[in-house]
């Protein structure tokens, strides 16, 4: 139909210099999630359909996770808790301000 010298013109016309060919532009459905054109039967990309279906579940999981973490303060990695007064101390402290002495473990001897 068209050779290598065929050019596309605005308005749905192709020309090869001597003849002009009319053609119709196929309107594909646009995806409601991403807005790109979709060639699937339902008009939505499969990956966008999964994203759309998982949104409500993702929000529920996020809210549940946030609610469960709200009451519990995070344990800091370089702190330990005194069993008597429940205060947070650095891990290298051997004695708490309340007087509790932490158990000392012997390091394995090298030799």
DONUKOL-13770 format. One record per atom (N, C-alpha, C, O): residue number from 1; residue in one letter; x, y, z. Coordinates in pm, whole numbers, plus 50000, padded with zeros to 5 digits. Layout:
residues N
PT     i   aa      xx      yy      zz
PT   NUM    A       X       Y       Z
...
***
This chain:
residues 111
PT     i   aa      xx      yy      zz
PT     1    X   50082   49882   50000
PT     1    X   50000   50000   50000
PT     1    X   50087   50125   50000
PT     1    X   50074   50209   49911
PT     2    X   50173   50138   50096
PT     2    X   50255   50259   50103
PT     2    X   50401   50220   50094
PT     2    X   50442   50117   50148
PT     3    X   50477   50302   50028
PT     3    X   50619   50271   50016
PT     3    X   50698   50349   50122
PT     3    X   50638   50408   50211
PT     4    X   50829   50348   50112
PT     4    X   50916   50409   50212
PT     4    X   50904   50561   50213
PT     4    X   50939   50624   50312
PT     5    X   50857   50619   50106
PT     5    X   50848   50765   50100
PT     5    X   50713   50817   50147
PT     5    X   50686   50936   50134
PT     6    X   50629   50732   50201
PT     6    X   50497   50773   50248
PT     6    X   50512   50861   50371
PT     6    X   50589   50829   50461
PT     7    X   50440   50969   50375
PT     7    X   50448   51061   50488
PT     7    X   50311   51073   50554
PT     7    X   50207   51066   50488
PT     8    X   50313   51092   50683
PT     8    X   50190   51107   50760
PT     8    X   50161   51256   50775
PT     8    X   50248   51334   50814
PT     9    X   50041   51293   50744
PT     9    X   50002   51433   50758
PT     9    X   49894   51444   50864
PT     9    X   49826   51347   50897
PT    10    X   49881   51564   50916
PT    10    X   49780   51591   51018
PT    10    X   49642   51575   50957
PT    10    X   49618   51610   50842
PT    11    X   49550   51520   51038
PT    11    X   49413   51506   50990
PT    11    X   49382   51369   50934
PT    11    X   49278   51353   50869
PT    12    X   49467   51270   50956
PT    12    X   49437   51135   50912
PT    12    X   49462   51111   50765
PT    12    X   49389   51032   50705
PT    13    X   49560   51174   50705
PT    13    X   49589   51153   50564
PT    13    X   49734   51112   50548
PT    13    X   49823   51164   50616
PT    14    X   49758   51019   50456
PT    14    X   49893   50979   50421
PT    14    X   49915   51017   50276
PT    14    X   49824   51010   50193
PT    15    X   50035   51055   50247
PT    15    X   50064   51091   50109
PT    15    X   50199   51034   50067
PT    15    X   50291   51025   50149
PT    16    X   50212   50995   49944
PT    16    X   50341   50949   49891
PT    16    X   50390   51044   49781
PT    16    X   50474   51006   49700
PT    17    X   50338   51162   49778
PT    17    X   50381   51261   49681
PT    17    X   50279   51280   49570
PT    17    X   50255   51393   49528
PT    18    X   50219   51172   49523
PT    18    X   50123   51186   49413
PT    18    X   49980   51157   49457
PT    18    X   49887   51222   49410
PT    19    X   49962   51060   49548
PT    19    X   49827   51025   49590
PT    19    X   49812   51047   49740
PT    19    X   49909   51037   49815
PT    20    X   49691   51076   49783
PT    20    X   49661   51092   49924
PT    20    X   49566   50981   49966
PT    20    X   49465   50956   49900
PT    21    X   49601   50912   50077
PT    21    X   49520   50802   50128
PT    21    X   49452   50845   50257
PT    21    X   49517   50900   50346
PT    22    X   49324   50819   50266
PT    22    X   49250   50847   50390
PT    22    X   49258   50721   50478
PT    22    X   49250   50609   50428
PT    23    X   49273   50742   50604
PT    23    X   49269   50629   50697
PT    23    X   49203   50677   50825
PT    23    X   49201   50796   50855
PT    24    X   49150   50584   50897
PT    24    X   49082   50619   51022
PT    24    X   49174   50585   51140
PT    24    X   49244   50483   51140
PT    25    X   49172   50671   51237
PT    25    X   49251   50648   51357
PT    25    X   49164   50571   51456
PT    25    X   49056   50617   51495
PT    26    X   49212   50455   51496
PT    26    X   49136   50370   51588
PT    26    X   49146   50428   51728
PT    26    X   49255   50448   51781
PT    27    X   49033   50453   51787
PT    27    X   49030   50505   51924
PT    27    X   49029   50386   52019
PT    27    X   48933   50308   52024
PT    28    X   49136   50373   52095
PT    28    X   49139   50267   52195
PT    28    X   49092   50323   52328
PT    28    X   49099   50443   52352
PT    29    X   49045   50235   52411
PT    29    X   48996   50277   52541
PT    29    X   49113   50321   52627
PT    29    X   49221   50262   52621
PT    30    X   49092   50423   52707
PT    30    X   49199   50466   52796
PT    30    X   49177   50402   52933
PT    30    X   49064   50391   52981
PT    31    X   49285   50361   52993
PT    31    X   49282   50295   53124
PT    31    X   49240   50396   53230
PT    31    X   49294   50506   53234
PT    32    X   49144   50362   53317
PT    32    X   49099   50457   53419
PT    32    X   49202   50479   53530
PT    32    X   49192   50577   53603
PT    33    X   49300   50389   53543
PT    33    X   49400   50402   53650
PT    33    X   49517   50488   53606
PT    33    X   49552   50585   53672
PT    34    X   49579   50451   53492
PT    34    X   49700   50522   53449
PT    34    X   49675   50622   53337
PT    34    X   49759   50709   53312
PT    35    X   49561   50613   53269
PT    35    X   49529   50707   53162
PT    35    X   49588   50672   53027
PT    35    X   49558   50740   52929
PT    36    X   49670   50568   53017
PT    36    X   49727   50525   52890
PT    36    X   49623   50447   52810
PT    36    X   49524   50400   52865
PT    37    X   49646   50434   52679
PT    37    X   49553   50357   52598
PT    37    X   49569   50209   52629
PT    37    X   49680   50160   52648
PT    38    X   49456   50140   52634
PT    38    X   49456   49998   52669
PT    38    X   49385   49919   52560
PT    38    X   49280   49959   52511
PT    39    X   49444   49808   52522
PT    39    X   49386   49725   52418
PT    39    X   49315   49603   52474
PT    39    X   49275   49515   52397
PT    40    X   49300   49595   52605
PT    40    X   49230   49481   52664
PT    40    X   49079   49498   52645
PT    40    X   49031   49607   52614
PT    41    X   49007   49389   52664
PT    41    X   48864   49388   52642
PT    41    X   48790   49482   52738
PT    41    X   48693   49548   52700
PT    42    X   48837   49487   52863
PT    42    X   48770   49567   52964
PT    42    X   48817   49713   52965
PT    42    X   48758   49796   53033
PT    43    X   48921   49744   52889
PT    43    X   48969   49880   52882
PT    43    X   49060   49920   52997
PT    43    X   49081   50038   53021
PT    44    X   49115   49822   53069
PT    44    X   49205   49848   53180
PT    44    X   49319   49748   53172
PT    44    X   49297   49630   53145
PT    45    X   49442   49794   53197
PT    45    X   49557   49704   53196
PT    45    X   49546   49603   53310
PT    45    X   49492   49636   53416
PT    46    X   49595   49481   53292
PT    46    X   49588   49381   53400
PT    46    X   49660   49427   53526
PT    46    X   49611   49406   53637
PT    47    X   49778   49490   53512
PT    47    X   49851   49535   53629
PT    47    X   49779   49650   53699
PT    47    X   49787   49663   53821
PT    48    X   49708   49732   53623
PT    48    X   49631   49841   53682
PT    48    X   49508   49787   53754
PT    48    X   49466   49841   53857
PT    49    X   49449   49680   53700
PT    49    X   49334   49617   53766
PT    49    X   49375   49559   53900
PT    49    X   49300   49569   53997
PT    50    X   49493   49499   53907
PT    50    X   49542   49445   54034
PT    50    X   49566   49558   54133
PT    50    X   49531   49546   54250
PT    51    X   49625   49666   54086
PT    51    X   49650   49781   54173
PT    51    X   49519   49839   54226
PT    51    X   49510   49874   54344
PT    52    X   49420   49849   54141
PT    52    X   49291   49903   54180
PT    52    X   49222   49812   54282
PT    52    X   49160   49861   54376
PT    53    X   49232   49681   54263
PT    53    X   49169   49586   54354
PT    53    X   49239   49582   54489
PT    53    X   49175   49558   54592
PT    54    X   49370   49606   54491
PT    54    X   49446   49597   54616
PT    54    X   49447   49725   54697
PT    54    X   49496   49725   54810
PT    55    X   49396   49835   54644
PT    55    X   49402   49963   54715
PT    55    X   49330   49959   54849
PT    55    X   49386   50002   54950
PT    56    X   49208   49908   54851
PT    56    X   49132   49907   54977
PT    56    X   49197   49813   55079
PT    56    X   49205   49845   55197
PT    57    X   49244   49698   55033
PT    57    X   49310   49604   55123
PT    57    X   49440   49663   55178
PT    57    X   49473   49645   55295
PT    58    X   49512   49733   55093
PT    58    X   49638   49795   55134
PT    58    X   49613   49902   55240
PT    58    X   49689   49913   55337
PT    59    X   49507   49982   55223
PT    59    X   49473   50084   55321
PT    59    X   49434   50021   55455
PT    59    X   49472   50072   55560
PT    60    X   49359   49910   55452
PT    60    X   49320   49842   55575
PT    60    X   49442   49787   55648
PT    60    X   49452   49801   55770
PT    61    X   49534   49726   55576
PT    61    X   49655   49673   55638
PT    61    X   49742   49784   55695
PT    61    X   49800   49768   55803
PT    62    X   49750   49895   55624
PT    62    X   49830   50007   55671
PT    62    X   49771   50065   55801
PT    62    X   49845   50097   55895
PT    63    X   49638   50078   55806
PT    63    X   49572   50131   55926
PT    63    X   49588   50035   56043
PT    63    X   49610   50079   56156
PT    64    X   49578   49904   56019
PT    64    X   49594   49805   56125
PT    64    X   49737   49805   56178
PT    64    X   49758   49794   56299
PT    65    X   49835   49816   56089
PT    65    X   49975   49819   56130
PT    65    X   50005   49944   56212
PT    65    X   50077   49939   56312
PT    66    X   49948   50057   56170
PT    66    X   49970   50182   56241
PT    66    X   49906   50177   56380
PT    66    X   49964   50227   56477
PT    67    X   49788   50116   56390
PT    67    X   49720   50106   56519
PT    67    X   49794   50013   56615
PT    67    X   49800   50039   56735
PT    68    X   49852   49907   56561
PT    68    X   49923   49813   56649
PT    68    X   50056   49871   56696
PT    68    X   50101   49836   56806
PT    69    X   50118   49956   56619
PT    69    X   50245   50015   56657
PT    69    X   50229   50141   56741
PT    69    X   50327   50189   56799
PT    70    X   50109   50196   56748
PT    70    X   50088   50322   56818
PT    70    X   50108   50307   56969
PT    70    X   50162   50397   57032
PT    71    X   50067   50195   57027
PT    71    X   50077   50177   57171
PT    71    X   50213   50133   57219
PT    71    X   50248   50158   57335
PT    72    X   50290   50070   57136
PT    72    X   50419   50015   57177
PT    72    X   50533   50104   57131
PT    72    X   50551   50125   57010
PT    73    X   50612   50158   57225
PT    73    X   50729   50233   57181
PT    73    X   50835   50137   57129
PT    73    X   50850   50025   57179
PT    74    X   50908   50181   57030
PT    74    X   51011   50095   56972
PT    74    X   51129   50082   57066
PT    74    X   51168   50177   57133
PT    75    X   51186   49964   57070
PT    75    X   51307   49940   57147
PT    75    X   51424   49996   57068
PT    75    X   51446   49958   56953
PT    76    X   51499   50085   57129
PT    76    X   51615   50139   57062
PT    76    X   51726   50036   57068
PT    76    X   51741   49966   57169
PT    77    X   51802   50026   56963
PT    77    X   51899   49918   56953
PT    77    X   52015   49932   57050
PT    77    X   52078   49832   57084
PT    78    X   52045   50052   57097
PT    78    X   52159   50070   57186
PT    78    X   52116   50094   57330
PT    78    X   52194   50143   57412
PT    79    X   51993   50060   57362
PT    79    X   51941   50078   57498
PT    79    X   51894   49947   57556
PT    79    X   51862   49853   57483
PT    80    X   51890   49942   57690
PT    80    X   51831   49828   57760
PT    80    X   51745   49884   57872
PT    80    X   51761   50000   57912
PT    81    X   51653   49801   57922
PT    81    X   51559   49846   58022
PT    81    X   51595   49788   58158
PT    81    X   51625   49669   58170
PT    82    X   51592   49873   58259
PT    82    X   51618   49829   58396
PT    82    X   51496   49751   58444
PT    82    X   51384   49801   58431
PT    83    X   51514   49632   58501
PT    83    X   51399   49554   58547
PT    83    X   51332   49613   58671
PT    83    X   51215   49583   58697
PT    84    X   51401   49696   58747
PT    84    X   51342   49752   58869
PT    84    X   51264   49880   58842
PT    84    X   51146   49890   58876
PT    85    X   51330   49978   58780
PT    85    X   51264   50108   58760
PT    85    X   51211   50129   58619
PT    85    X   51147   50231   58593
PT    86    X   51236   50037   58528
PT    86    X   51187   50040   58389
PT    86    X   51241   50156   58307
PT    86    X   51180   50193   58207
PT    87    X   51352   50215   58346
PT    87    X   51411   50324   58269
PT    87    X   51502   50267   58161
PT    87    X   51553   50156   58173
PT    88    X   51520   50344   58055
PT    88    X   51603   50303   57943
PT    88    X   51746   50351   57966
PT    88    X   51768   50469   57995
PT    89    X   51841   50261   57953
PT    89    X   51982   50292   57975
PT    89    X   52063   50245   57856
PT    89    X   52019   50159   57779
PT    90    X   52180   50300   57841
PT    90    X   52270   50256   57736
PT    90    X   52316   50114   57767
PT    90    X   52326   50076   57883
PT    91    X   52344   50036   57663
PT    91    X   52376   49895   57684
PT    91    X   52508   49874   57759
PT    91    X   52527   49769   57820
PT    92    X   52597   49970   57757
PT    92    X   52726   49952   57825
PT    92    X   52722   49989   57974
PT    92    X   52818   49964   58046
PT    93    X   52612   50048   58018
PT    93    X   52604   50081   58161
PT    93    X   52590   49954   58241
PT    93    X   52510   49866   58207
PT    94    X   52665   49945   58346
PT    94    X   52665   49826   58431
PT    94    X   52573   49842   58550
PT    94    X   52532   49742   58610
PT    95    X   52540   49967   58586
PT    95    X   52457   49993   58703
PT    95    X   52357   50103   58670
PT    95    X   52391   50202   58605
PT    96    X   52233   50084   58716
PT    96    X   52127   50182   58694
PT    96    X   52133   50288   58805
PT    96    X   52196   50266   58908
PT    97    X   52068   50403   58783
PT    97    X   52061   50510   58882
PT    97    X   51983   50465   59006
PT    97    X   52004   50518   59115
PT    98    X   51893   50369   58990
PT    98    X   51815   50320   59104
PT    98    X   51896   50223   59191
PT    98    X   51853   50188   59300
PT    99    X   52011   50179   59144
PT    99    X   52096   50090   59221
PT    99    X   52103   49948   59168
PT    99    X   52182   49868   59218
PT   100    X   52024   49915   59070
PT   100    X   52027   49780   59014
PT   100    X   52158   49757   58939
PT   100    X   52198   49839   58857
PT   101    X   52223   49646   58969
PT   101    X   52347   49609   58900
PT   101    X   52312   49502   58798
PT   101    X   52256   49398   58832
PT   102    X   52348   49529   58674
PT   102    X   52320   49433   58567
PT   102    X   52421   49318   58573
PT   102    X   52537   49337   58609
PT   103    X   52375   49201   58538
PT   103    X   52461   49082   58538
PT   103    X   52567   49098   58432
PT   103    X   52540   49142   58320
PT   104    X   52686   49063   58468
PT   104    X   52798   49074   58375
PT   104    X   52832   48936   58323
PT   104    X   52846   48841   58400
PT   105    X   52844   48925   58194
PT   105    X   52882   48798   58134
PT   105    X   53030   48802   58104
PT   105    X   53083   48903   58059
PT   106    X   53095   48691   58128
PT   106    X   53236   48684   58099
PT   106    X   53256   48658   57952
PT   106    X   53189   48573   57893
PT   107    X   53347   48731   57893
PT   107    X   53377   48710   57753
PT   107    X   53468   48588   57741
PT   107    X   53550   48566   57830
PT   108    X   53457   48510   57637
PT   108    X   53541   48392   57623
PT   108    X   53688   48434   57614
PT   108    X   53724   48527   57542
PT   109    X   53769   48363   57686
PT   109    X   53912   48398   57686
PT   109    X   53976   48352   57557
PT   109    X   53946   48246   57504
PT   110    X   54065   48435   57510
PT   110    X   54136   48402   57387
PT   110    X   54269   48341   57426
PT   110    X   54333   48385   57521
PT   111    X   54308   48243   57354
PT   111    X   54439   48192   57387
PT   111    X   54471   48061   57335
PT   111    X   54581   48011   57359
***
